[in-house]
């Protein structure tokens, strides 16, 4: 009887150890995932000024294109005055 009781205790101890190992691994993976998520989220905040600068540049280019389209579609007589005005 002692042998079977001893092996049951070892089996229970082994299951407890396995449970703790699995929990530790799960905690490590979760912490790593959270760390990567926060790092990516922080990088997005840093790139916002660059994004704003790029959007402003695009807006300026679009305005220039609108002016050029207007110059091209207007009558010839207005073309010279528009070019002079832009200088």
Secondary structure as UniProt FT lines:
FT   HELIX           2..46
FT   HELIX           48..73
FT   HELIX           76..86
//
